[in-house]
C-alpha cells in the first residue's frame, strides 16, 4: 500500500468513525440501520459487537461500563483520538512516521509468535461477547 493510499484510507476511516459515533449518539429519527450485520445474519455477535456502545459509555464517563461491554471500544476510541493527530502531525512536518509504523507493524504481525496470541485475544473477546449475550 502506498503512503498516500494509507493516509487517505486512515483519514476516511476516522471520519466514518466519528460520523458513526455522532449518529449513534444524537440520531433520534427512524432507525435505518439496526446493529451489526454479522449478528443479523448469524444470530451471534461479532468480535467488535458493542464497540459503538462502549465508546458512547466512555464519552459519558463510564470507563468500567465501556470496558465491560467491549474492550475493543476503548481501543477504537483511542484510535479515533490518536490517528487524526498523528496524520496531522505528519502532514505539518511532511514526514511519513505513520506509514513507517504501519509497515513495521505489518511486518511484526506476520510472525506467528505474535499473530497467534493477538488472534487468541480477539477470539477470547468474541467468546466473551457470545457468552454474555451481547
N, CA, C and O atoms as a GROMACS GRO file, in nm:
protein
  536
    1UNK      N    1   0.085  -0.117   0.000
    1UNK     CA    2   0.000   0.000   0.000
    1UNK      C    3   0.090   0.124   0.000
    1UNK      O    4   0.188   0.131   0.073
    2UNK      N    5   0.054   0.218  -0.081
    2UNK     CA    6   0.134   0.341  -0.089
    2UNK      C    7   0.104   0.430   0.031
    2UNK      O    8  -0.002   0.419   0.092
    3UNK      N    9   0.197   0.518   0.066
    3UNK     CA   10   0.172   0.610   0.177
    3UNK      C   11   0.046   0.694   0.154
    3UNK      O   12  -0.034   0.714   0.246
    4UNK      N   13   0.029   0.743   0.032
    4UNK     CA   14  -0.089   0.826   0.002
    4UNK      C   15  -0.219   0.748   0.024
    4UNK      O   16  -0.315   0.802   0.079
    5UNK      N   17  -0.221   0.623  -0.019
    5UNK     CA   18  -0.340   0.540   0.000
    5UNK      C   19  -0.367   0.513   0.147
    5UNK      O   20  -0.481   0.519   0.193
    6UNK      N   21  -0.261   0.483   0.221
    6UNK     CA   22  -0.277   0.456   0.364
    6UNK      C   23  -0.331   0.578   0.437
    6UNK      O   24  -0.422   0.566   0.519
    7UNK      N   25  -0.275   0.694   0.409
    7UNK     CA   26  -0.320   0.816   0.476
    7UNK      C   27  -0.465   0.848   0.438
    7UNK      O   28  -0.543   0.888   0.524
    8UNK      N   29  -0.500   0.830   0.312
    8UNK     CA   30  -0.638   0.856   0.269
    8UNK      C   31  -0.735   0.757   0.334
    8UNK      O   32  -0.842   0.796   0.380
    9UNK      N   33  -0.698   0.631   0.336
    9UNK     CA   34  -0.783   0.529   0.397
    9UNK      C   35  -0.800   0.553   0.547
    9UNK      O   36  -0.910   0.542   0.600
   10UNK      N   37  -0.691   0.585   0.614
   10UNK     CA   38  -0.696   0.609   0.758
   10UNK      C   39  -0.780   0.733   0.790
   10UNK      O   40  -0.862   0.730   0.882
   11UNK      N   41  -0.761   0.840   0.713
   11UNK     CA   42  -0.840   0.962   0.735
   11UNK      C   43  -0.988   0.935   0.708
   11UNK      O   44  -1.074   0.981   0.783
   12UNK      N   45  -1.018   0.860   0.602
   12UNK     CA   46  -1.158   0.827   0.571
   12UNK      C   47  -1.218   0.741   0.682
   12UNK      O   48  -1.334   0.761   0.721
   13UNK      N   49  -1.141   0.647   0.733
   13UNK     CA   50  -1.189   0.562   0.842
   13UNK      C   51  -1.219   0.643   0.968
   13UNK      O   52  -1.317   0.617   1.038
   14UNK      N   53  -1.134   0.741   0.997
   14UNK     CA   54  -1.157   0.826   1.114
   14UNK      C   55  -1.282   0.911   1.096
   14UNK      O   56  -1.362   0.924   1.189
   15UNK      N   57  -1.299   0.967   0.978
   15UNK     CA   58  -1.420   1.047   0.950
   15UNK      C   59  -1.544   0.960   0.964
   15UNK      O   60  -1.642   1.000   1.026
   16UNK      N   61  -1.540   0.840   0.906
   16UNK     CA   62  -1.653   0.748   0.917
   16UNK      C   63  -1.679   0.709   1.062
   16UNK      O   64  -1.794   0.701   1.105
   17UNK      N   65  -1.572   0.685   1.138
   17UNK     CA   66  -1.588   0.650   1.280
   17UNK      C   67  -1.652   0.762   1.360
   17UNK      O   68  -1.743   0.738   1.439
   18UNK      N   69  -1.605   0.884   1.339
   18UNK     CA   70  -1.665   0.998   1.409
   18UNK      C   71  -1.811   1.017   1.368
   18UNK      O   72  -1.896   1.046   1.452
   19UNK      N   73  -1.839   1.001   1.239
   19UNK     CA   74  -1.978   1.014   1.191
   19UNK      C   75  -2.067   0.908   1.255
   19UNK      O   76  -2.179   0.937   1.296
   20UNK      N   77  -2.016   0.784   1.262
   20UNK     CA   78  -2.095   0.675   1.321
   20UNK      C   79  -2.123   0.701   1.469
   20UNK      O   80  -2.235   0.681   1.516
   21UNK      N   81  -2.022   0.744   1.542
   21UNK     CA   82  -2.041   0.774   1.684
   21UNK      C   83  -2.139   0.890   1.700
   21UNK      O   84  -2.227   0.886   1.786
   22UNK      N   85  -2.125   0.994   1.618
   22UNK     CA   86  -2.214   1.110   1.626
   22UNK      C   87  -2.359   1.068   1.598
   22UNK      O   88  -2.450   1.105   1.673
   23UNK      N   89  -2.380   0.993   1.491
   23UNK     CA   90  -2.515   0.949   1.457
   23UNK      C   91  -2.571   0.859   1.567
   23UNK      O   92  -2.687   0.871   1.604
   24UNK      N   93  -2.488   0.769   1.618
   24UNK     CA   94  -2.533   0.678   1.724
   24UNK      C   95  -2.574   0.753   1.851
   24UNK      O   96  -2.664   0.710   1.922
   25UNK      N   97  -2.507   0.863   1.878
   25UNK     CA   98  -2.536   0.940   1.999
   25UNK      C   99  -2.654   1.034   1.981
   25UNK      O  100  -2.736   1.048   2.072
   26UNK      N  101  -2.665   1.097   1.866
   26UNK     CA  102  -2.761   1.206   1.852
   26UNK      C  103  -2.878   1.180   1.758
   26UNK      O  104  -2.972   1.258   1.757
   27UNK      N  105  -2.876   1.074   1.679
   27UNK     CA  106  -2.985   1.049   1.586
   27UNK      C  107  -3.106   0.994   1.662
   27UNK      O  108  -3.096   0.891   1.730
   28UNK      N  109  -3.218   1.063   1.650
   28UNK     CA  110  -3.340   1.019   1.718
   28UNK      C  111  -3.453   0.996   1.619
   28UNK      O  112  -3.568   0.980   1.657
   29UNK      N  113  -3.419   0.994   1.492
   29UNK     CA  114  -3.518   0.970   1.388
   29UNK      C  115  -3.540   0.822   1.367
   29UNK      O  116  -3.500   0.740   1.450
   30UNK      N  117  -3.604   0.789   1.255
   30UNK     CA  118  -3.628   0.647   1.226
   30UNK      C  119  -3.496   0.572   1.210
   30UNK      O  120  -3.398   0.624   1.157
   31UNK      N  121  -3.495   0.449   1.257
   31UNK     CA  122  -3.374   0.367   1.251
   31UNK      C  123  -3.362   0.309   1.111
   31UNK      O  124  -3.448   0.233   1.066
   32UNK      N  125  -3.254   0.345   1.044
   32UNK     CA  126  -3.229   0.296   0.909
   32UNK      C  127  -3.145   0.169   0.915
   32UNK      O  128  -3.168   0.074   0.840
   33UNK      N  129  -3.048   0.168   1.004
   33UNK     CA  130  -2.954   0.056   1.019
   33UNK      C  131  -2.963   0.005   1.161
   33UNK      O  132  -2.946   0.082   1.255
   34UNK      N  133  -2.990  -0.121   1.177
   34UNK     CA  134  -3.006  -0.174   1.312
   34UNK      C  135  -2.892  -0.269   1.345
   34UNK      O  136  -2.897  -0.387   1.310
   35UNK      N  137  -2.792  -0.218   1.412
   35UNK     CA  138  -2.687  -0.301   1.469
   35UNK      C  139  -2.594  -0.369   1.371
   35UNK      O  140  -2.576  -0.324   1.258
   36UNK      N  141  -2.538  -0.476   1.417
   36UNK     CA  142  -2.432  -0.549   1.348
   36UNK      C  143  -2.489  -0.642   1.240
   36UNK      O  144  -2.575  -0.726   1.268
   37UNK      N  145  -2.441  -0.625   1.118
   37UNK     CA  146  -2.484  -0.709   1.007
   37UNK      C  147  -2.448  -0.855   1.033
   37UNK      O  148  -2.526  -0.945   1.003
   38UNK      N  149  -2.329  -0.878   1.088
   38UNK     CA  150  -2.285  -1.015   1.120
   38UNK      C  151  -2.386  -1.081   1.215
   38UNK      O  152  -2.424  -1.197   1.196
   39UNK      N  153  -2.427  -1.007   1.317
   39UNK     CA  154  -2.521  -1.063   1.416
   39UNK      C  155  -2.658  -1.087   1.353
   39UNK      O  156  -2.726  -1.184   1.386
   40UNK      N  157  -2.698  -0.999   1.264
   40UNK     CA  158  -2.827  -1.017   1.197
   40UNK      C  159  -2.828  -1.142   1.109
   40UNK      O  160  -2.930  -1.211   1.099
   41UNK      N  161  -2.714  -1.172   1.046
   41UNK     CA  162  -2.706  -1.287   0.957
   41UNK      C  163  -2.688  -1.417   1.035
   41UNK      O  164  -2.756  -1.516   1.007
   42UNK      N  165  -2.596  -1.417   1.133
   42UNK     CA  166  -2.558  -1.541   1.202
   42UNK      C  167  -2.618  -1.558   1.341
   42UNK      O  168  -2.602  -1.663   1.403
   43UNK      N  169  -2.685  -1.459   1.390
   43UNK     CA  170  -2.750  -1.462   1.523
   43UNK      C  171  -2.653  -1.475   1.639
   43UNK      O  172  -2.693  -1.514   1.749
   44UNK      N  173  -2.527  -1.443   1.616
   44UNK     CA  174  -2.429  -1.433   1.724
   44UNK      C  175  -2.351  -1.303   1.704
   44UNK      O  176  -2.336  -1.257   1.590
   45UNK      N  177  -2.302  -1.244   1.811
   45UNK     CA  178  -2.229  -1.118   1.796
   45UNK      C  179  -2.092  -1.140   1.731
   45UNK      O  180  -2.033  -1.247   1.743
   46UNK      N  181  -2.045  -1.037   1.663
   46UNK     CA  182  -1.910  -1.041   1.607
   46UNK      C  183  -1.812  -0.998   1.718
   46UNK      O  184  -1.855  -0.952   1.823
   47UNK      N  185  -1.682  -1.013   1.696
   47UNK     CA  186  -1.586  -0.972   1.799
   47UNK      C  187  -1.596  -0.824   1.836
   47UNK      O  188  -1.561  -0.786   1.947
   48UNK      N  189  -1.642  -0.742   1.744
   48UNK     CA  190  -1.650  -0.598   1.770
   48UNK      C  191  -1.787  -0.553   1.818
   48UNK      O  192  -1.807  -0.434   1.846
   49UNK      N  193  -1.883  -0.644   1.830
   49UNK     CA  194  -2.018  -0.605   1.875
   49UNK      C  195  -2.010  -0.534   2.009
   49UNK      O  196  -1.942  -0.578   2.101
   50UNK      N  197  -2.079  -0.424   2.018
   50UNK     CA  198  -2.080  -0.345   2.140
   50UNK      C  199  -1.975  -0.235   2.142
   50UNK      O  200  -1.969  -0.157   2.237
   51UNK      N  201  -1.892  -0.228   2.039
   51UNK     CA  202  -1.786  -0.126   2.037
   51UNK      C  203  -1.842   0.015   2.034
   51UNK      O  204  -1.792   0.103   2.105
   52UNK      N  205  -1.944   0.037   1.954
   52UNK     CA  206  -2.004   0.172   1.949
   52UNK      C  207  -2.064   0.208   2.084
   52UNK      O  208  -2.042   0.319   2.135
   53UNK      N  209  -2.138   0.116   2.142
   53UNK     CA  210  -2.196   0.144   2.274
   53UNK      C  211  -2.088   0.162   2.379
   53UNK      O  212  -2.104   0.241   2.472
   54UNK      N  213  -1.978   0.090   2.365
   54UNK     CA  214  -1.865   0.106   2.456
   54UNK      C  215  -1.807   0.246   2.446
   54UNK      O  216  -1.778   0.310   2.548
   55UNK      N  217  -1.789   0.295   2.323
   55UNK     CA  218  -1.738   0.432   2.303
   55UNK      C  219  -1.835   0.534   2.361
   55UNK      O  220  -1.792   0.631   2.423
   56UNK      N  221  -1.965   0.513   2.342
   56UNK     CA  222  -2.064   0.607   2.397
   56UNK      C  223  -2.060   0.608   2.549
   56UNK      O  224  -2.070   0.714   2.611
   57UNK      N  225  -2.046   0.490   2.611
   57UNK     CA  226  -2.032   0.485   2.757
   57UNK      C  227  -1.908   0.562   2.802
   57UNK      O  228  -1.911   0.634   2.901
   58UNK      N  229  -1.800   0.546   2.728
   58UNK     CA  230  -1.676   0.617   2.759
   58UNK      C  231  -1.697   0.767   2.748
   58UNK      O  232  -1.649   0.843   2.833
   59UNK      N  233  -1.767   0.811   2.646
   59UNK     CA  234  -1.796   0.955   2.629
   59UNK      C  235  -1.880   1.010   2.744
   59UNK      O  236  -1.873   1.129   2.776
   60UNK      N  237  -1.959   0.923   2.804
   60UNK     CA  238  -2.042   0.964   2.918
   60UNK      C  239  -1.971   0.942   3.051
   60UNK      O  240  -2.031   0.957   3.158
   61UNK      N  241  -1.842   0.906   3.045
   61UNK     CA  242  -1.762   0.895   3.166
   61UNK      C  243  -1.766   0.760   3.235
   61UNK      O  244  -1.712   0.746   3.344
   62UNK      N  245  -1.828   0.660   3.173
   62UNK     CA  246  -1.838   0.528   3.236
   62UNK      C  247  -1.728   0.435   3.180
   62UNK      O  248  -1.755   0.351   3.094
   63UNK      N  249  -1.606   0.452   3.229
   63UNK     CA  250  -1.493   0.374   3.181
   63UNK      C  251  -1.515   0.224   3.205
   63UNK      O  252  -1.494   0.144   3.114
   64UNK      N  253  -1.556   0.188   3.325
   64UNK     CA  254  -1.570   0.046   3.359
   64UNK      C  255  -1.684  -0.018   3.282
   64UNK      O  256  -1.674  -0.134   3.241
   65UNK      N  257  -1.792   0.055   3.261
   65UNK     CA  258  -1.902   0.004   3.179
   65UNK      C  259  -1.858  -0.018   3.036
   65UNK      O  260  -1.894  -0.118   2.973
   66UNK      N  261  -1.778   0.076   2.984
   66UNK     CA  262  -1.725   0.064   2.848
   66UNK      C  263  -1.633  -0.057   2.837
   66UNK      O  264  -1.640  -0.133   2.740
   67UNK      N  265  -1.548  -0.075   2.936
   67UNK     CA  266  -1.456  -0.188   2.937
   67UNK      C  267  -1.532  -0.320   2.944
   67UNK      O  268  -1.497  -0.416   2.875
   68UNK      N  269  -1.635  -0.326   3.026
   68UNK     CA  270  -1.713  -0.449   3.042
   68UNK      C  271  -1.793  -0.480   2.916
   68UNK      O  272  -1.809  -0.597   2.880
   69UNK      N  273  -1.844  -0.378   2.850
   69UNK     CA  274  -1.926  -0.403   2.731
   69UNK      C  275  -1.840  -0.459   2.618
   69UNK      O  276  -1.875  -0.562   2.561
   70UNK      N  277  -1.732  -0.393   2.585
   70UNK     CA  278  -1.638  -0.446   2.486
   70UNK      C  279  -1.507  -0.368   2.493
   70UNK      O  280  -1.504  -0.250   2.458
   71UNK      N  281  -1.400  -0.432   2.538
   71UNK     CA  282  -1.271  -0.364   2.549
   71UNK      C  283  -1.221  -0.308   2.415
   71UNK      O  284  -1.144  -0.212   2.414
   72UNK      N  285  -1.264  -0.366   2.305
   72UNK     CA  286  -1.223  -0.314   2.175
   72UNK      C  287  -1.273  -0.171   2.154
   72UNK      O  288  -1.213  -0.094   2.079
   73UNK      N  289  -1.383  -0.136   2.218
   73UNK     CA  290  -1.435   0.001   2.209
   73UNK      C  291  -1.334   0.101   2.262
   73UNK      O  292  -1.321   0.211   2.207
   74UNK      N  293  -1.263   0.065   2.368
   74UNK     CA  294  -1.161   0.154   2.423
   74UNK      C  295  -1.046   0.172   2.324
   74UNK      O  296  -0.994   0.282   2.308
   75UNK      N  297  -1.007   0.064   2.258
   75UNK     CA  298  -0.901   0.073   2.157
   75UNK      C  299  -0.946   0.158   2.038
   75UNK      O  300  -0.868   0.238   1.985
   76UNK      N  301  -1.070   0.140   1.998
   76UNK     CA  302  -1.121   0.220   1.887
   76UNK      C  303  -1.131   0.368   1.925
   76UNK      O  304  -1.100   0.455   1.844
   77UNK      N  305  -1.173   0.395   2.047
   77UNK     CA  306  -1.179   0.534   2.093
   77UNK      C  307  -1.040   0.596   2.094
   77UNK      O  308  -1.023   0.711   2.051
   78UNK      N  309  -0.943   0.522   2.141
   78UNK     CA  310  -0.804   0.572   2.141
   78UNK      C  311  -0.758   0.597   1.998
   78UNK      O  312  -0.692   0.698   1.971
   79UNK      N  313  -0.791   0.507   1.907
   79UNK     CA  314  -0.752   0.525   1.767
   79UNK      C  315  -0.818   0.648   1.707
   79UNK      O  316  -0.755   0.722   1.631
   80UNK      N  317  -0.946   0.672   1.742
   80UNK     CA  318  -1.016   0.789   1.688
   80UNK      C  319  -0.958   0.920   1.742
   80UNK      O  320  -0.975   1.025   1.681
   81UNK      N  321  -0.892   0.913   1.855
   81UNK     CA  322  -0.827   1.033   1.910
   81UNK      C  323  -0.686   1.048   1.854
   81UNK      O  324  -0.646   1.157   1.811
   82UNK      N  325  -0.610   0.940   1.856
   82UNK     CA  326  -0.468   0.947   1.821
   82UNK      C  327  -0.440   0.955   1.671
   82UNK      O  328  -0.353   1.030   1.628
   83UNK      N  329  -0.513   0.878   1.592
   83UNK     CA  330  -0.482   0.872   1.449
   83UNK      C  331  -0.496   1.007   1.378
   83UNK      O  332  -0.406   1.044   1.302
   84UNK      N  333  -0.606   1.081   1.398
   84UNK     CA  334  -0.613   1.212   1.330
   84UNK      C  335  -0.499   1.305   1.370
   84UNK      O  336  -0.447   1.380   1.287
   85UNK      N  337  -0.461   1.301   1.498
   85UNK     CA  338  -0.349   1.385   1.542
   85UNK      C  339  -0.219   1.342   1.474
   85UNK      O  340  -0.141   1.426   1.430
   86UNK      N  341  -0.197   1.211   1.465
   86UNK     CA  342  -0.077   1.158   1.402
   86UNK      C  343  -0.072   1.198   1.254
   86UNK      O  344   0.033   1.240   1.203
   87UNK      N  345  -0.186   1.184   1.185
   87UNK     CA  346  -0.190   1.221   1.044
   87UNK      C  347  -0.163   1.370   1.026
   87UNK      O  348  -0.092   1.410   0.934
   88UNK      N  349  -0.219   1.451   1.114
   88UNK     CA  350  -0.199   1.597   1.106
   88UNK      C  351  -0.052   1.633   1.131
   88UNK      O  352   0.005   1.716   1.060
   89UNK      N  353   0.008   1.571   1.231
   89UNK     CA  354   0.150   1.596   1.260
   89UNK      C  355   0.236   1.557   1.140
   89UNK      O  356   0.328   1.630   1.103
   90UNK      N  357   0.208   1.442   1.082
   90UNK     CA  358   0.285   1.401   0.964
   90UNK      C  359   0.266   1.500   0.849
   90UNK      O  360   0.361   1.530   0.777
   91UNK      N  361   0.144   1.551   0.831
   91UNK     CA  362   0.118   1.647   0.723
   91UNK      C  363   0.193   1.778   0.747
   91UNK      O  364   0.253   1.834   0.655
   92UNK      N  365   0.189   1.826   0.871
   92UNK     CA  366   0.256   1.952   0.904
   92UNK      C  367   0.407   1.938   0.890
   92UNK      O  368   0.473   2.026   0.835
   93UNK      N  369   0.460   1.829   0.940
   93UNK     CA  370   0.606   1.808   0.938
   93UNK      C  371   0.655   1.751   0.804
   93UNK      O  372   0.775   1.743   0.780
   94UNK      N  373   0.560   1.712   0.719
   94UNK     CA  374   0.594   1.649   0.590
   94UNK      C  375   0.680   1.524   0.610
   94UNK      O  376   0.781   1.503   0.543
   95UNK      N  377   0.636   1.442   0.706
   95UNK     CA  378   0.704   1.316   0.734
   95UNK      C  379   0.607   1.201   0.706
   95UNK      O  380   0.490   1.224   0.676
   96UNK      N  381   0.655   1.082   0.718
   96UNK     CA  382   0.571   0.963   0.699
   96UNK      C  383   0.587   0.867   0.816
   96UNK      O  384   0.600   0.746   0.796
   97UNK      N  385   0.586   0.919   0.937
   97UNK     CA  386   0.607   0.833   1.054
   97UNK      C  387   0.495   0.732   1.070
   97UNK      O  388   0.520   0.618   1.112
   98UNK      N  389   0.372   0.772   1.038
   98UNK     CA  390   0.261   0.677   1.048
   98UNK      C  391   0.278   0.564   0.947
   98UNK      O  392   0.254   0.447   0.978
   99UNK      N  393   0.318   0.599   0.827
   99UNK     CA  394   0.341   0.497   0.723
   99UNK      C  395   0.451   0.401   0.766
   99UNK      O  396   0.437   0.279   0.751
  100UNK      N  397   0.560   0.453   0.818
  100UNK     CA  398   0.670   0.367   0.863
  100UNK      C  399   0.623   0.275   0.977
  100UNK      O  400   0.658   0.157   0.982
  101UNK      N  401   0.543   0.330   1.069
  101UNK     CA  402   0.488   0.249   1.177
  101UNK      C  403   0.400   0.137   1.121
  101UNK      O  404   0.411   0.022   1.163
  102UNK      N  405   0.315   0.173   1.026
  102UNK     CA  406   0.225   0.075   0.966
  102UNK      C  407   0.303  -0.039   0.900
  102UNK      O  408   0.271  -0.156   0.920
  103UNK      N  409   0.404  -0.005   0.823
  103UNK     CA  410   0.486  -0.106   0.754
  103UNK      C  411   0.554  -0.197   0.857
  103UNK      O  412   0.555  -0.319   0.841
  104UNK      N  413   0.610  -0.137   0.960
  104UNK     CA  414   0.679  -0.216   1.064
  104UNK      C  415   0.579  -0.305   1.139
  104UNK      O  416   0.608  -0.422   1.166
  105UNK      N  417   0.463  -0.249   1.175
  105UNK     CA  418   0.360  -0.325   1.246
  105UNK      C  419   0.314  -0.444   1.160
  105UNK      O  420   0.296  -0.554   1.211
  106UNK      N  421   0.297  -0.420   1.031
  106UNK     CA  422   0.258  -0.528   0.940
  106UNK      C  423   0.363  -0.638   0.937
  106UNK      O  424   0.329  -0.756   0.938
  107UNK      N  425   0.489  -0.600   0.934
  107UNK     CA  426   0.597  -0.700   0.935
  107UNK      C  427   0.595  -0.781   1.064
  107UNK      O  428   0.608  -0.904   1.062
  108UNK      N  429   0.579  -0.713   1.174
  108UNK     CA  430   0.581  -0.780   1.305
  108UNK      C  431   0.461  -0.874   1.319
  108UNK      O  432   0.476  -0.986   1.368
  109UNK      N  433   0.343  -0.830   1.276
  109UNK     CA  434   0.222  -0.910   1.295
  109UNK      C  435   0.217  -1.031   1.201
  109UNK      O  436   0.132  -1.119   1.219
  110UNK      N  437   0.304  -1.037   1.105
  110UNK     CA  438   0.310  -1.154   1.016
  110UNK      C  439   0.383  -1.271   1.082
  110UNK      O  440   0.381  -1.382   1.030
  111UNK      N  441   0.448  -1.246   1.193
  111UNK     CA  442   0.519  -1.352   1.265
  111UNK      C  443   0.419  -1.430   1.349
  111UNK      O  444   0.346  -1.372   1.430
  112UNK      N  445   0.414  -1.562   1.331
  112UNK     CA  446   0.316  -1.644   1.404
  112UNK      C  447   0.323  -1.628   1.556
  112UNK      O  448   0.220  -1.635   1.623
  113UNK      N  449   0.443  -1.609   1.611
  113UNK     CA  450   0.455  -1.598   1.756
  113UNK      C  451   0.387  -1.472   1.810
  113UNK      O  452   0.360  -1.465   1.930
  114UNK      N  453   0.358  -1.374   1.726
  114UNK     CA  454   0.284  -1.256   1.768
  114UNK      C  455   0.141  -1.256   1.715
  114UNK      O  456   0.049  -1.212   1.784
  115UNK      N  457   0.123  -1.306   1.594
  115UNK     CA  458  -0.010  -1.308   1.535
  115UNK      C  459  -0.104  -1.402   1.610
  115UNK      O  460  -0.220  -1.369   1.632
  116UNK      N  461  -0.055  -1.518   1.649
  116UNK     CA  462  -0.141  -1.615   1.717
  116UNK      C  463  -0.191  -1.566   1.853
  116UNK      O  464  -0.310  -1.580   1.881
  117UNK      N  465  -0.106  -1.507   1.939
  117UNK     CA  466  -0.160  -1.452   2.064
  117UNK      C  467  -0.261  -1.338   2.038
  117UNK      O  468  -0.362  -1.327   2.107
  118UNK      N  469  -0.232  -1.255   1.940
  118UNK     CA  470  -0.325  -1.147   1.905
  118UNK      C  471  -0.460  -1.206   1.861
  118UNK      O  472  -0.565  -1.160   1.906
  119UNK      N  473  -0.456  -1.306   1.774
  119UNK     CA  474  -0.579  -1.372   1.730
  119UNK      C  475  -0.650  -1.438   1.849
  119UNK      O  476  -0.773  -1.441   1.855
  120UNK      N  477  -0.572  -1.492   1.943
  120UNK     CA  478  -0.631  -1.553   2.063
  120UNK      C  479  -0.704  -1.451   2.149
  120UNK      O  480  -0.810  -1.481   2.204
  121UNK      N  481  -0.649  -1.331   2.160
  121UNK     CA  482  -0.717  -1.225   2.237
  121UNK      C  483  -0.848  -1.187   2.170
  121UNK      O  484  -0.951  -1.171   2.236
  122UNK      N  485  -0.845  -1.173   2.038
  122UNK     CA  486  -0.968  -1.139   1.965
  122UNK      C  487  -1.070  -1.252   1.978
  122UNK      O  488  -1.189  -1.225   1.999
  123UNK      N  489  -1.025  -1.377   1.967
  123UNK     CA  490  -1.116  -1.491   1.981
  123UNK      C  491  -1.175  -1.497   2.122
  123UNK      O  492  -1.294  -1.526   2.138
  124UNK      N  493  -1.093  -1.468   2.223
  124UNK     CA  494  -1.143  -1.466   2.361
  124UNK      C  495  -1.249  -1.358   2.378
  124UNK      O  496  -1.351  -1.380   2.442
  125UNK      N  497  -1.224  -1.242   2.321
  125UNK     CA  498  -1.322  -1.134   2.328
  125UNK      C  499  -1.451  -1.174   2.258
  125UNK      O  500  -1.561  -1.143   2.304
  126UNK      N  501  -1.438  -1.243   2.145
  126UNK     CA  502  -1.555  -1.287   2.070
  126UNK      C  503  -1.636  -1.387   2.153
  126UNK      O  504  -1.759  -1.377   2.160
  127UNK      N  505  -1.568  -1.484   2.215
  127UNK     CA  506  -1.636  -1.581   2.301
  127UNK      C  507  -1.705  -1.510   2.416
  127UNK      O  508  -1.817  -1.544   2.453
  128UNK      N  509  -1.638  -1.411   2.474
  128UNK     CA  510  -1.696  -1.335   2.583
  128UNK      C  511  -1.824  -1.264   2.537
  128UNK      O  512  -1.924  -1.262   2.609
  129UNK      N  513  -1.821  -1.205   2.417
  129UNK     CA  514  -1.940  -1.140   2.363
  129UNK      C  515  -2.056  -1.238   2.348
  129UNK      O  516  -2.170  -1.206   2.378
  130UNK      N  517  -2.024  -1.359   2.302
  130UNK     CA  518  -2.128  -1.460   2.283
  130UNK      C  519  -2.183  -1.505   2.418
  130UNK      O  520  -2.305  -1.514   2.436
  131UNK      N  521  -2.095  -1.535   2.514
  131UNK     CA  522  -2.137  -1.585   2.644
  131UNK      C  523  -2.223  -1.484   2.719
  131UNK      O  524  -2.322  -1.520   2.782
  132UNK      N  525  -2.185  -1.356   2.712
  132UNK     CA  526  -2.263  -1.256   2.785
  132UNK      C  527  -2.389  -1.214   2.710
  132UNK      O  528  -2.465  -1.130   2.758
  133UNK      N  529  -2.410  -1.272   2.593
  133UNK     CA  530  -2.534  -1.248   2.519
  133UNK      C  531  -2.544  -1.108   2.460
  133UNK      O  532  -2.652  -1.049   2.455
  134UNK      N  533  -2.434  -1.058   2.415
  134UNK     CA  534  -2.431  -0.922   2.360
  134UNK      C  535  -2.516  -0.910   2.237
  134UNK      O  536  -2.524  -0.803   2.178
   0.00000   0.00000   0.00000
